[in-house]
């Protein structure tokens, strides 16, 4: 079950389209509109599995995604207006370089007809598109973008600044040790480029199977000032977003809960069109505490880009500094079908029957003991014999006297 997961996983992606790109360039607040979901069926498989002497295991995991048009609200060839991530990211990254370098880049951007906002398809934004800007940036600032060819959002390179933040804690999020306690659990999320600790919220049931629900604490994406253990993920901004530039090609990228749920209100006030709520945007894991197997889960994260006006690069206009949401996604899965039936039978139904059976056996035992006591008591009582009264033996004269008296009485009546 761990090697080849029988649970169907789905990734639902929601994009934030910028409705007023021209006004944003003039310093106005971005107005966003959520598009989607664009749903993908996810298949996972592991290779190079090696068990080590220190009770750990190493492996390579591959994930393959297939678009599910029947479950989606849109198609991969839908066009969406989003920030030009390469250009805006490079502009912020070059902010502290000499002015002539920035002017040189601005001229190159003009020659390549690069703008602050682009109109690209869903498929291009996710899986990559050819952009001559990659070669132009590397020519001006060698090594700034450490790749060639297509650019897409789903590229992962993991690196953090502190030992604690760089550690891979917990499991891969597929199962945990059995006999769990209602406290917390750790797992590594490659999408967040970090280990995440969730805390116990409540007990419940999923399709009749008892579960512990674990959720994200408010400190998960808190900044280093509000929560010092997160200092290694800095440089930080407001609480509620985490800097992931180290694993996103050094671009000014941040992750958060969808719609800035549980984030600093200043982030929400800087844009229009977001409506955070717990039911739709909070992540959770429902785990069977006896086995440590997740029964139902939904990991939700939002990817954001920090954009602003950069002096010397005219393409950035008069954009006010803002953490702009790009997209959010939910990786969801639950045990169902024959696997759920087998799980329920073996771990819920049979134990319940055995539990009832022990009380039935206990009740029958009590009845047998009572019956045995009653029988023993009855067998030890002395036997009861009814008494017989003996009549005196008749004398020889008794019948004669009786007869004489009877005759005398008859004579008198005559």
N, C-alpha and C positions, 0 to 999 in steps of 0.2 A: 504493500500500500504506500510506503514511503518512497520507494524508487519510482514506481509508475502510479501516479495519483489518479484514482478512479473518479474523482470529483470534477465535474465540469466547471471551469473557471471562465468568467467573462470580464472583459475590460470595456467599460463604457466611458467614452471621451466626450466632454462638453467644451466647446470653444467659446471664447468671448470675442465677438465682433465689435470693432470700434465704429460707432455710427457717425462720429463727427471728427474725422482725422484732420481736416483743414482747421477746424476751430481749436483742436488740441495744439497744433503748431503755433497758434496765436496766443496760447497761454490759458485756454479754457479747460474746464474739468472734462476728462474723458467720459463719454456716455457709452455704456457697454450693453450688448444684447447677447444672451446665451443661446448658442446653437447646439443642436444635438438631442439625444445622444447618438454617437457613432459607436456601434457595439462590435466587439471583436471576440471571437471564441479563442480561448487561450489553451495551448497544449504545452505541457512541461515534461521534460525528460532529463535524466541525469546520466553522465558518463564519468569514466575515470574515478569510480567510487573506491576509496581506500579507508579502511579502519585502522586507527592508530592505537598505540599502547596506552595513551593517556585518556582513553575513553572518548575520543573525538573521531569525527569522520570528515574527510574532504572529498569534494566532487566538483564537477563542472555541470552547471544547469543551463539548459537551452529552453527558450520560450519562443513558440511560434504562434503568430496571431493570424486569424482568418476573419475577414470582414463578414458580418452577418446583416445583410440589407433588410431582412424581414423583421429584425429586432431594432433597427435603427430608425431615427427620424432624420433622414437625409442620406446622401451618397458621398463616396470619397471624392467625386469630381465636383462637389459643391465649392464655390468660391467664397472666401471669407477675407475681410479686411482686418489685418493684424499688423502690429509693429514689425518693421524690418529688423529682425532680431540681430542679424549679422552687423548691419550698419549701426544701429543704435547701441548695441553692445560694444562694438569697437570704439565708438565715439566716447562712451563713458570710460572705457579702459585706457584711452589715450588722453584723457582730460589733463593729466599732469605732465604730458610731454611738451617739448618746446613748441612754441606757436608755429614756427615754419613747418614742422612735421604735420601739425593739424591742418594747416592751410594746404599742404601738399595732398593730404588725404582727402580734404574737401574737394579739391580739383579733380582727383581721381574719381570720387563719387559722382561728381557732375558729369564727367566723361562717360561713366558707365550708366548714367541716368538712374542713379540710386536715389530713392526717396525714403522718408522716415516711416511711411506706411506702405504696405504692399497688399496686393489682391492675389492670393494664392489658393490652390485647392487644398482640401483636407488631407488628401494623400501626400501632397508635396510638403505640407507643413510637418506632417508626422514622419514620413519616411525619406524625405530629402529631395532636393532639387539642385540642378546645376546653377552655380552662381559665379560669374567671373570676379566678383568682389573678393572671393577667398584668395585667389592668386594675387590680386592687387594689394590687399592688406599685407600678405606675407612678403611682398616685394618691398613695401615701404617699411614695415616693422617685422623683420624675419622672426618666425617662430611664434608670433602672437596667436595664430590659429593653427594648432598642431595637426592638421589633416588636409587632405586634398580631395577634390571631387565633390560629391553631394553634401549638402547641409540639411540636417533634420533635427527635430527636438529630442528624439529618443537615442541619445548618445551618452554612455556612462563611463566615466573615468573616476575612480574613487581615491580621494586623498584628503586627509584632515590635518589640522595643525597641532593637535595634542594627542597624547597617548590614549587618554580615556575616551576621546571622541573617535579615535581611529580604530578602536577595538571593535571586533565583531562579537557582540554579546547575544546569548540566548540561542535560539534555533533558527532554522530557515523559514519559520512560520508555517510549517506543515504538520508538526505535532510537538508535544511537550512531554516531559516525564510524567508517569502516572501518579495518582493519588495527590492531585494538586490541592493547594491551600488557597483560600480566597484572599489573596494579597496582591500579587502583581505577576507579570510575565514579560520576558524579553524576547525579541526576535529581530532579525536583520532584514531591513527593507532596502533592496537595491535601487528602488525608485527614489527613496529619500537619501540614498548614499550613506546610511548610518543605521546603527542599532536603535531600536525604539523600545521604551518601557511603557507598558499599559498597566492600568490599575483596575482592581476589581470594583464593579459597580453593583451588581445584583445577581441573584440566582434566578433561574427560569427554566423553561423547557422549550426544546425545538422538536416539533413533531413527536411529542411525548417523551423525548430523551432529556434527562436533567442536564443543565448546563450552568457554567459560570460565565457571566458577561464581563469582558474587560474592555475598557475604553481609554482614550487618550487623556492624560491629565492636562490641566491648563498650562503646566510648565513645560510641555513637550517642545514647543517652539518659542518659549520665552527667551528673551535676550540675556546676555551674561550679567547685566546689572540686576535684573529681577530674579535670575536663577543662576548663580555662579557656576554650577556644573556645565552649563551650556557655553561657557566662555570660549571653549575650544572651537566652536562653530562660528565664531566671529571673524571678521568685523560684522557687527550687528547693527540693526536699526531698531524699529519698534518691536515690542513683544508680539508674538503671533506669526512671525515669519522667520525663516532660517536661511542664512546665506549658504547656497550650494554652488557658488562659483568655482570652488576647487574641483568639483566633479562635473562641471558644465563648461569646460574649455575656458575657464576664468572669466566667462561672461557674467555680468551683474544679475545673476538669477537667484531667486528666492522661492522656497516652498512654504506652503501654509495649508491650513484647512480650507476646503472650498468656501468661496464667498467671504473669506476672512473670518470664518466662524472662530470664536474665542480669541480674536486678535484685538490689538489696540484699536479703539474706535476711530482714531485718526486715519488709519488705512482705509477704512470703509467710507469715511467722509470725503476722501480725495477723489473718488470716482462715483459715478451713478450707474444704477442697474444691478447692484448686488443685494441679495436678500438672504442673509444667513439664517439657518435654523438647524436645530439639533437632529431632527428626524431625517433630513435629507443630506446633511453635510458632516455629521459626526461619524468617525470610524469606530468599528467595534469588532470583537472576536467572541463568539460563543463556543466554549470549549467544554467537552465532557470531562468532568473532574477526575473520574476514576481511571480513564485511559489516557487523558491528555490529548485526545484527538479533537480538532476543531470541527464542529458540526455546521456552523454558519458564520461567514465572515464578510466584511466589506471594508477594504482599506481605501480611503479617499484622500487624495492629495491634490493641491493646486500649484501650478507652475506660474511664476510671476517674473516680470522683467522690470528692472529699475531703469527709467529713462529720464532725461533732463536736457536742458539746453547746454551745449558745450561750446564755449567761445572758440572761434576759429573754424568751426565746422558749421557752415551755414545751413546745412540740411536739417539740423536739429531745431531750427526756428527759435521760438520763445517758449518751448515746452517747459512747464513747471515741473520740478522734481516730483515723481510719483512712482509708486510700485504698482505696475499695471498688470492685472491678471491676464494670462494668455489662454490657459485651459485648465480644466480639472478633470481628473479621471477617478473611477472607482473600479478596483479589482475585487470581484465578488465571486463567491462560490459556496455551495452548500451540499451536504450529502443527501442523495435522493435515490429513488428507484430501488433496485434489488440490494444495493449496498446499505441503504437506510433500513430496509426491511430486515436484513440480516443483523445489522447493528442493533436494532430495536429488539429483535427476538433474543439475541444472545446476551445482551447487556441490560435489558429492561424487563422483558416479558418473563424469561426463564427465572431470573433472580426473584421477581415478584411472586411467581408461582411457588418457588422454593420457600420464600418467606411465609406465604400463606400456609404452605404445607407443614411447616414446622409448628404453627399454631394448631393446625388440625390434629397433628400427631400428639401435641401436648394435651389437647382436649380429650382425645381418645385415651391417652394414658391415664389421665385423671379419672375418667369414667371406669376404666378397668381396675384402678386401685380402689375406688370406692366400692365397686362390685365385689372385689376380693375381700375387703374388710367386712362387708355385710355377710358374705358367705361364711367367713371364719367365725364371726360372732354367732351366727345361727348354729354352726356346728358345735360350738362349745356350750350351749345351753343344756341342762339336765333333761332327760326324757320325762314327759308328763303322762301318767297312767290314771284313767278314771277310777274312783273308789266304788266297790260293790258291797251292798248291805246284805248280810246273811240272815236268813229267816230262821227262827227257832224250830227245831224239829217237832213235828206234830206228835202229841201224845195219843195213847190208845183211846182215851175217853173223850177227847175233844170233839170228834165228829158225832159221837153218840149224843153228847150233851146238846150240841148244836141242833141235832135232828129232833131231840125230845122237846126242846124249847119251841122249835118251829111247829111241831104237832100240837102242843098245848095251845099255842096261839091260834091255830086253825080251829080247834075244838071250841074255844071260847067264842070265836066269831060265828060258829054254827049255832 
